[in-house]
Amino acid sequence: MSGRSDPGVQDDAIAWVARMDAGTWSAALEAELQAWLAGDPRRHGALLRAQATWSMMTPKKDPPDHPDTLDDRDEATRDAARSRTLMDRRALMVGGGTALAASLIGGIALMRPRTVLRTNLGEIRHVPLDDGSIAALNTGSEVDVAFGDDRRDIRLKQGEAWFQVAKNKARPFLVETGPIRVLAVGTAFSVRRREAGADIAVTEGVVEIWSEESGGQRARLVEGQSVFLPDKAHAGDLVVASAGGEHMLAWRSGRIELVDEALGDAIAEFNRYNRRRIVLLDPAIATKRLDGFFRTDDIDGFARAVNATFDVPVDFSGADEIRIGAAQKNA
């Protein structure tokens, strides 16, 4: 048999790579791909060649860290633009990309499709992953998932996620957010991206944490522990909280649990979930502490509780905001 790729096989491989890149990959498609690969020994090489060419034709610019910047175009416009990009790349490959791929194929491993998970404002999602793990995404979050034979990679681009990790010592589960890394095998933990670091809380098992910007020194967190890891901090210098991490995860059931929380921080937490905003007019009361248990969408109930607890005025008359406290007069 000739060592050259059959055009029909190569065209099928190109179609598979286009489907991988379309952002709609699923377990059913993975099974279909594996069946296609098993049907002809030439197909694996054809897929590698197609992936190599596709990679060369993919723009190198990373997508923006904040997907809100994409929302200036409506969804139909974005989908149409993406479809044109996929069609143009596929046409180029069919027209002559195979020769280029053949020159690049040495040493290239099988590309793994990536899955992108997102939540909108106020949305909370629980998503089963292909390896048997579960991801829960909090409001306004974005996660890239890429699983291979020897590792499971998660990139938290923004927001917060909790992971119940299926045990598999041969495939470590690594979450990255900025320079922060969290490594697990079989455990449960959450990661919340902050402006200059990440909150990490462990609800089961053990994780290793570190920052790539601080020499990679690692620290361990065990069940019941939580910590804020700054991007530039050494893991050995962290102050670990030994209890109280569970209240940080009340969002998984659509709740906000406040435990000795500063009023300013509590308001910021409610504003993560709601289009109607809470505005604090008096900065002097921002440090007052309070406790409580609320639905994430119950901003009226929270404002009433603040009024009753601190005897401060609350104005509900605005359509888009609730005002707490008295406005400060200029001296």
Secondary structure, 3 states (H helix, E strand, C coil): CCCCCCHHHHHHHHHHHHHHHCCCCCHHHHHHHHHHHHCCCHHHHHHHHHHHHHHHHCCCCCCCCCHHHHHHCCHHHHHHHHHHHHHHHHHHHHHHHHHHHHHHCCCCCCCCCEEEEECCCCCCEEEECCCCCEEEECCCCEEEEEECCCCEEEEEEECEEEEECCCCCCCCEEEEECCEEEEECCCEEEEEEECCEEEEEEEECEEEEEEHHHCCCCEEEECCCEEEEECCCCHHHCCCECCCHHHHHHHHHCEEEEEEEEHHHHHHHHHCCCCCEEEECCHHHCCCEEEEEEECCCHHHHHHHHHHHHCCCEECCCCCEEEECCCCCCC
